[in-house]
Amino acid sequence: MIVAVRLKGFSRIATIEKGEIEVVDFVKRMFREFYSRDGSAGDSLYMIEQREFGFAYFEGWILRHKKFRLSGELREFMQRMIPSDVYYSSAYYEDPESEMDKKGWLGADLVFDIDADHIPSRCDRVHDNWVCSSCGFPGKGSTPKECPSCSNQRFEVSSWPCEACLKSASDEASKLLDMLLGDFGLSKHDVRAYFSGHRGYHVHVENDAVRRLDAVERKEIVDYVLGLGIDLNFHGLGVALAKATSNSSSFKFGWRQRVIMGLQNLMQNASEESLSQIGLNKRTVRTLLLNKKAILERLADSGTLGTVRGIGSETRKKLSEYAVRNGSAAIDTVVTTDIHRLIRLPGTLHSKTGLMKAEFPVSSINDFDPFVSAVAFRSGSITVFVFDAPKFRFEDDEYGPYRNQEVELSTAAALMLVCKNRARVIE
């Protein structure tokens, strides 16, 4: 069964005036060019014939419950239909084209989504905008829960994939990969890492041991990644911390190691301001700073904060809980527990940027540059009228900031601005 539905609130067509090119026509033409020359999407997909595929279209439609026997069939379909976004199921089915309750679930990959939208940043006021869908009240920065003017809770949001935001998402993905490879003992061959094409990263675990896990079992993995339910006393990090000793390497792996490293980083960079932000009073802050060297030595030697006069169990607990929060990885919990999830297909373009969902080696996340490796168009230039855009970079070239001006940009840079509804193409 193939289902096509209209997407509510899908708006990609800009106002057409003389001398302009319709947004949909331009972006669709660029996507057609990409899919006509790129032949890699779907090649590395395991058991492709048992996956469900979904497609969003520029005109506002979404098509689901499609299946393909071979990656070549999938690419031929994409070249013919030119979707704005392509998704496939993390799940395997007996019959991917049937209704959900009749598909016959066989298992699912374990997938993680890390999005900069869910990570607090200081730069969102520079590049993110929102407008109330009801009254049109505008604002910058993080989207509020409700409109300050009319209390409406629906907004049109324009976010931006800035380098600082993507670095924050990359740091979270790095922590996740460390847990999967270190704590869970997964092989690098079982874990695949991707830039999402917009403001985040995806991590897929393709392993027989995880495919049959149900939603509850996946929730246990989520809790571990988030550091939920950690018994600090069990790890020698809570009330009994002062008495905890270790002459072994027992604190050099798992959450115990992660918390110790977090405490070391906290104390090495400790200041009155940073310690006060944790919720410590001035007297406790002064005591910690005076004993900074001794505390760092004890953390390195035995994996504890040690006994310091004036530092009680409640302070040790606050410090350890802070380290847990910073050691956890900010994943989208719904994505990981969903055993029927559709996720973006690697090697395809993201309609909000024109960038690819690009894979990189799990050991090379710190070297991966989305504005180089995920760029799909590397030649040519296009003249656009930019409404509003912050400073940004593509490969070795820097652009902007722009406001209400006509400029000639590289194809990739121009495409992203148009996809973001921040520019129009000048014919």
C-alpha positions as CSV (number, residue, x, y, z in Angstrom):
1,M,0.0,0.0,0.0
2,I,1.4,3.4,-1.0
3,V,0.2,6.5,0.8
4,A,0.5,10.1,-0.3
5,V,-0.6,12.9,2.0
6,R,-0.5,16.7,2.0
7,L,1.9,18.2,4.4
8,K,0.3,20.9,6.6
9,G,2.1,24.2,6.9
10,F,4.6,23.2,4.1
11,S,5.7,26.5,2.6
12,R,8.5,26.6,0.0
13,I,7.1,28.9,-2.7
14,A,8.2,32.5,-2.3
15,T,6.4,35.5,-3.7
16,I,7.1,35.7,-7.4
17,E,7.9,39.1,-8.8
18,K,9.4,40.2,-12.1
19,G,13.0,39.1,-12.5
20,E,12.7,36.4,-9.9
21,I,12.7,32.6,-10.2
22,E,10.3,30.6,-8.2
23,V,12.0,29.0,-5.2
24,V,10.6,25.5,-5.9
25,D,11.7,25.5,-9.6
26,F,15.2,26.6,-8.7
27,V,15.8,24.2,-5.8
28,K,14.1,21.3,-7.7
29,R,16.3,22.0,-10.7
30,M,19.5,21.9,-8.5
31,F,18.3,18.6,-6.8
32,R,17.6,17.1,-10.2
33,E,21.1,17.9,-11.3
34,F,22.6,16.3,-8.2
35,Y,20.6,13.1,-8.5
36,S,21.2,12.8,-12.2
37,R,25.0,12.7,-11.6
38,D,25.3,11.1,-8.1
39,G,24.9,7.3,-8.0
40,S,25.7,6.4,-4.4
41,A,22.5,6.8,-2.4
42,G,21.4,3.4,-1.0
43,D,24.4,1.5,-2.1
44,S,25.6,0.6,1.4
45,L,22.1,0.0,2.8
46,Y,21.7,-3.4,4.4
47,M,18.7,-5.5,3.4
48,I,17.3,-2.7,1.3
49,E,14.4,-4.9,0.1
50,Q,13.0,-5.1,3.6
51,R,13.0,-1.4,4.3
52,E,10.2,1.1,4.0
53,F,11.0,4.3,2.1
54,G,9.3,7.7,2.4
55,F,9.6,10.8,0.2
56,A,8.7,14.5,0.8
57,Y,8.1,16.6,-2.3
58,F,8.6,20.3,-2.9
59,E,4.9,20.8,-3.7
60,G,4.0,19.8,-0.1
61,W,3.3,16.0,-0.5
62,I,4.8,13.1,1.3
63,L,4.8,9.5,0.0
64,R,5.3,6.5,2.3
65,H,5.2,2.7,2.3
66,K,7.4,2.4,-0.8
67,K,9.9,-0.5,-1.2
68,F,12.8,-1.2,-3.6
69,R,14.6,-4.4,-4.3
70,L,17.8,-2.8,-5.4
71,S,19.6,0.6,-4.8
72,G,19.5,1.2,-8.6
73,E,15.7,1.1,-8.5
74,L,15.7,3.6,-5.7
75,R,18.0,6.0,-7.5
76,E,16.0,5.7,-10.7
77,F,12.8,6.6,-8.8
78,M,14.6,9.6,-7.2
79,Q,15.9,10.8,-10.6
80,R,12.4,10.6,-12.0
81,M,10.4,12.1,-9.1
82,I,12.9,14.6,-7.6
83,P,12.0,14.5,-3.9
84,S,12.9,17.3,-1.5
85,D,13.8,14.8,1.2
86,V,14.3,11.0,1.3
87,Y,13.8,8.7,4.3
88,Y,14.1,5.0,5.0
89,S,13.0,2.9,7.9
90,S,15.4,1.8,10.6
91,A,13.1,-1.2,10.8
92,Y,13.1,-4.4,8.6
93,Y,9.7,-5.7,7.5
94,E,8.3,-8.8,5.9
95,D,6.2,-6.5,3.6
96,P,7.3,-2.9,3.7
97,E,4.4,-1.7,1.5
98,S,1.7,-2.9,3.8
99,E,-0.1,-0.9,6.5
100,M,1.9,-0.5,9.7
101,D,0.1,-3.2,11.6
102,K,0.5,-5.6,8.7
103,K,4.1,-5.0,7.7
104,G,5.5,-7.8,9.9
105,W,8.3,-6.2,12.0
106,L,11.5,-8.2,11.9
107,G,13.8,-5.9,13.8
108,A,15.4,-2.5,13.6
109,D,18.8,-0.8,13.6
110,L,19.5,1.3,16.7
111,V,19.6,4.9,15.6
112,F,20.5,8.2,17.4
113,D,19.8,11.7,16.4
114,I,21.7,14.7,17.9
115,D,20.3,18.1,16.8
116,A,21.7,21.5,17.6
117,D,18.1,22.7,18.1
118,H,18.1,20.8,21.4
119,I,21.5,22.1,22.7
120,P,21.5,25.5,24.4
121,S,23.8,28.0,22.6
122,R,24.8,31.7,22.9
123,C,24.7,32.3,19.2
124,D,21.1,31.6,18.4
125,R,20.1,35.2,19.0
126,V,22.5,36.1,16.1
127,H,21.2,33.7,13.5
128,D,17.8,32.3,14.5
129,N,14.4,33.9,13.9
130,W,10.9,33.0,14.7
131,V,7.5,34.4,13.9
132,C,4.2,33.6,15.6
133,S,1.9,31.7,13.2
134,S,-1.2,33.4,14.6
135,C,-0.4,37.1,15.1
136,G,2.9,37.5,13.2
137,F,4.9,38.7,16.3
138,P,8.6,38.2,15.5
139,G,11.6,37.4,17.6
140,K,15.2,36.2,17.6
141,G,16.9,33.4,19.4
142,S,15.4,30.3,21.0
143,T,11.7,29.8,20.1
144,P,9.5,30.5,23.2
145,K,6.9,28.1,24.4
146,E,4.1,30.6,23.6
147,C,3.9,33.9,21.8
148,P,4.5,36.9,24.1
149,S,1.8,38.8,22.2
150,C,-1.1,36.3,21.8
151,S,0.0,33.2,23.7
152,N,-0.2,31.1,20.5
153,Q,2.1,28.0,20.6
154,R,2.8,27.6,16.9
155,F,5.7,29.4,15.2
156,E,7.5,29.6,11.8
157,V,11.1,29.1,12.7
158,S,14.2,29.9,10.7
159,S,17.3,28.3,12.3
160,W,20.8,28.4,10.9
161,P,23.6,25.7,10.7
162,C,26.4,27.9,12.2
163,E,29.8,26.4,12.9
164,A,29.5,27.0,16.7
165,C,26.2,25.2,16.9
166,L,27.5,22.3,14.8
167,K,30.6,22.0,17.0
168,S,28.3,21.6,20.0
169,A,26.4,18.9,18.2
170,S,29.7,17.3,17.2
171,D,30.9,17.2,20.8
172,E,27.7,15.5,21.9
173,A,28.0,12.9,19.0
174,S,31.6,12.3,20.1
175,K,30.5,11.5,23.6
176,L,27.9,9.1,22.3
177,L,30.4,7.3,20.0
178,D,32.7,6.9,23.0
179,M,30.0,5.2,25.0
180,L,29.0,2.9,22.1
181,L,32.5,1.8,21.3
182,G,33.9,1.9,24.8
183,D,31.2,1.2,27.3
184,F,29.0,-1.0,25.1
185,G,32.0,-2.6,23.3
186,L,30.6,-2.3,19.8
187,S,32.9,-2.6,16.9
188,K,33.6,0.3,14.6
189,H,32.3,-1.9,11.8
190,D,28.9,-1.9,13.5
191,V,28.6,1.8,14.1
192,R,28.1,4.4,11.3
193,A,28.3,8.2,11.8
194,Y,26.7,10.9,9.6
195,F,26.3,14.6,9.4
196,S,22.5,15.0,9.0
197,G,22.7,17.7,6.3
198,H,21.3,20.4,8.5
199,R,22.1,21.1,12.2
200,G,23.1,17.7,13.6
201,Y,24.5,14.2,13.5
202,H,23.0,10.7,13.1
203,V,24.6,7.6,14.5
204,H,23.3,4.1,13.3
205,V,24.2,0.8,15.0
206,E,23.8,-2.1,12.6
207,N,24.3,-5.2,14.6
208,D,22.4,-8.4,15.1
209,A,22.6,-8.0,18.9
210,V,20.5,-4.8,18.8
211,R,18.1,-5.5,15.9
212,R,15.6,-7.4,18.1
213,L,15.6,-5.0,21.0
214,D,12.1,-3.6,21.7
215,A,11.2,-0.1,22.7
216,V,11.6,-0.7,26.4
217,E,15.1,-2.2,26.0
218,R,16.1,0.7,23.8
219,K,14.9,3.0,26.6
220,E,17.5,1.4,28.9
221,I,20.2,2.4,26.4
222,V,18.8,5.9,26.3
223,D,18.9,6.2,30.1
224,Y,22.5,5.1,30.1
225,V,23.5,7.6,27.4
226,L,21.7,10.4,29.3
227,G,23.2,9.3,32.7
228,L,19.7,8.8,34.2
229,G,19.4,6.8,37.4
230,I,23.1,6.7,38.2
231,D,23.7,5.7,41.8
232,L,26.6,8.0,42.8
233,N,27.2,6.0,46.0
234,F,27.6,2.8,44.0
235,H,30.3,4.5,42.0
236,G,31.9,6.0,45.1
237,L,30.9,9.4,44.0
238,G,28.1,10.4,46.4
239,V,27.6,10.7,50.1
240,A,30.3,8.1,50.8
241,L,32.8,9.7,48.4
242,A,35.2,10.8,51.1
243,K,35.6,7.2,52.3
244,A,36.0,5.7,48.8
245,T,39.5,4.6,47.8
246,S,40.9,2.7,44.9
247,N,44.2,1.2,44.1
248,S,43.1,-0.3,40.8
249,S,41.9,0.9,37.5
250,S,38.2,0.4,38.5
251,F,37.5,4.1,38.0
252,K,39.0,4.3,34.5
253,F,36.1,3.1,32.4
254,G,32.3,3.7,32.0
255,W,30.4,6.3,33.9
256,R,32.9,6.4,36.8
257,Q,35.6,7.5,34.4
258,R,33.3,9.9,32.7
259,V,32.4,11.6,36.0
260,I,36.0,11.7,37.2
261,M,37.1,13.3,34.0
262,G,34.3,15.8,34.3
263,L,35.3,16.7,37.8
264,Q,38.9,17.1,36.7
265,N,37.9,19.4,33.9
266,L,35.7,21.4,36.2
267,M,38.4,21.9,38.8
268,Q,41.2,22.6,36.3
269,N,39.1,25.5,34.9
270,A,37.4,26.4,38.2
271,S,36.5,30.0,39.0
272,E,34.2,31.7,41.4
273,E,31.7,32.2,38.6
274,S,31.7,28.7,37.2
275,L,31.4,27.1,40.7
276,S,28.7,29.5,41.7
277,Q,26.7,28.5,38.6
278,I,26.5,24.9,40.0
279,G,24.6,26.2,43.0
280,L,27.5,26.4,45.5
281,N,27.6,29.1,48.1
282,K,30.5,31.6,48.3
283,R,32.1,29.9,51.3
284,T,32.2,26.5,49.6
285,V,33.5,28.0,46.4
286,R,36.4,29.7,48.3
287,T,37.2,26.4,50.0
288,L,37.3,24.5,46.7
289,L,39.5,27.0,45.1
290,L,41.9,27.0,48.0
291,N,42.2,23.2,47.8
292,K,42.2,23.0,44.0
293,K,45.6,21.4,43.7
294,A,45.0,18.7,46.4
295,I,41.6,17.9,44.9
296,L,43.0,17.4,41.4
297,E,45.8,15.1,42.8
298,R,43.2,13.0,44.7
299,L,41.1,12.7,41.5
300,A,44.1,11.5,39.5
301,D,45.3,9.1,42.2
302,S,42.2,7.4,43.5
303,G,39.3,8.7,41.5
304,T,37.7,10.7,44.4
305,L,37.4,14.3,45.5
306,G,39.0,13.3,48.8
307,T,38.3,14.6,52.3
308,V,38.5,18.4,52.5
309,R,37.5,20.3,55.6
310,G,34.4,22.4,54.8
311,I,33.4,20.2,51.8
312,G,30.5,18.0,52.8
313,S,28.6,15.2,51.1
314,E,26.0,17.6,49.6
315,T,28.8,19.6,47.8
316,R,30.4,16.4,46.5
317,K,27.0,15.3,45.3
318,K,26.4,18.6,43.4
319,L,29.8,18.4,41.8
320,S,29.3,14.8,40.7
321,E,25.8,15.5,39.4
322,Y,27.2,18.4,37.4
323,A,29.8,16.1,35.9
324,V,27.1,13.5,35.0
325,R,25.1,16.2,33.2
326,N,28.1,17.3,31.2
327,G,29.2,13.7,30.5
328,S,25.9,12.6,29.0
329,A,25.1,12.9,25.3
330,A,22.2,15.1,24.2
331,I,20.3,12.6,22.0
332,D,16.7,12.8,20.8
333,T,15.2,10.1,23.0
334,V,12.1,9.6,20.8
335,V,14.2,8.7,17.8
336,T,16.1,6.0,19.6
337,T,13.2,4.2,21.2
338,D,11.0,4.3,18.0
339,I,11.4,0.8,16.4
340,H,9.6,2.0,13.3
341,R,11.5,5.2,12.7
342,L,12.0,6.7,9.3
343,I,15.4,8.5,9.1
344,R,17.1,10.5,6.4
345,L,18.8,8.4,3.7
346,P,22.6,8.8,3.5
347,G,23.9,10.4,0.4
348,T,20.7,12.4,-0.2
349,L,20.2,16.2,0.0
350,H,18.5,18.1,2.9
351,S,15.9,20.5,1.6
352,K,16.7,23.1,4.3
353,T,20.3,23.5,3.2
354,G,21.1,21.7,0.0
355,L,23.8,19.8,1.9
356,M,24.2,16.0,1.9
357,K,23.7,13.6,4.7
358,A,27.4,12.6,4.7
359,E,29.1,9.7,6.3
360,F,32.5,9.9,8.1
361,P,34.7,7.4,10.0
362,V,33.6,7.2,13.6
363,S,37.2,7.8,14.7
364,S,37.4,11.0,12.7
365,I,34.5,13.1,14.0
366,N,36.8,15.9,15.2
367,D,38.3,16.2,11.8
368,F,35.0,16.2,9.9
369,D,34.0,19.5,8.4
370,P,30.4,19.6,7.1
371,F,31.0,22.8,5.1
372,V,33.6,20.8,3.0
373,S,32.6,17.1,3.0
374,A,28.8,17.6,2.8
375,V,28.9,20.2,0.0
376,A,27.1,18.8,-3.1
377,F,27.8,21.6,-5.6
378,R,31.4,22.6,-6.0
379,S,31.4,24.7,-9.2
380,G,29.6,27.7,-10.6
381,S,28.0,30.8,-9.1
382,I,24.5,32.3,-8.8
383,T,23.3,35.8,-8.2
384,V,20.8,36.2,-5.4
385,F,19.1,38.9,-3.5
386,V,19.7,38.2,0.2
387,F,17.0,39.3,2.7
388,D,19.0,38.5,5.8
389,A,22.0,36.2,6.4
390,P,24.7,36.0,9.1
391,K,28.3,35.5,8.3
392,F,29.0,31.9,7.1
393,R,31.6,29.7,5.3
394,F,31.6,27.2,2.5
395,E,34.8,25.3,2.0
396,D,37.6,28.1,2.0
397,D,35.3,31.0,1.2
398,E,33.6,33.2,3.8
399,Y,30.3,35.1,3.0
400,G,28.2,37.7,4.6
401,P,26.7,39.1,6.7
402,Y,24.1,40.3,4.1
403,R,21.0,42.3,4.5
404,N,18.7,43.3,1.6
405,Q,21.5,43.2,-1.0
406,E,22.2,41.5,-4.4
407,V,25.4,39.4,-4.4
408,E,27.0,36.7,-6.5
409,L,27.7,33.5,-4.5
410,S,29.0,30.0,-5.1
411,T,26.2,27.6,-6.1
412,A,26.3,25.8,-2.8
413,A,26.1,29.0,-0.7
414,A,23.3,30.5,-2.9
415,L,21.4,27.2,-2.7
416,M,21.5,27.2,1.1
417,L,20.3,30.7,1.4
418,V,17.4,30.0,-1.0
419,C,16.5,26.8,0.9
420,K,16.5,28.8,4.1
421,N,14.1,31.3,2.6
422,R,16.7,34.0,3.2
423,A,17.3,34.8,-0.5
424,R,15.7,34.7,-3.9
425,V,17.4,34.0,-7.2
426,I,17.9,36.8,-9.6
427,E,17.3,35.7,-13.2
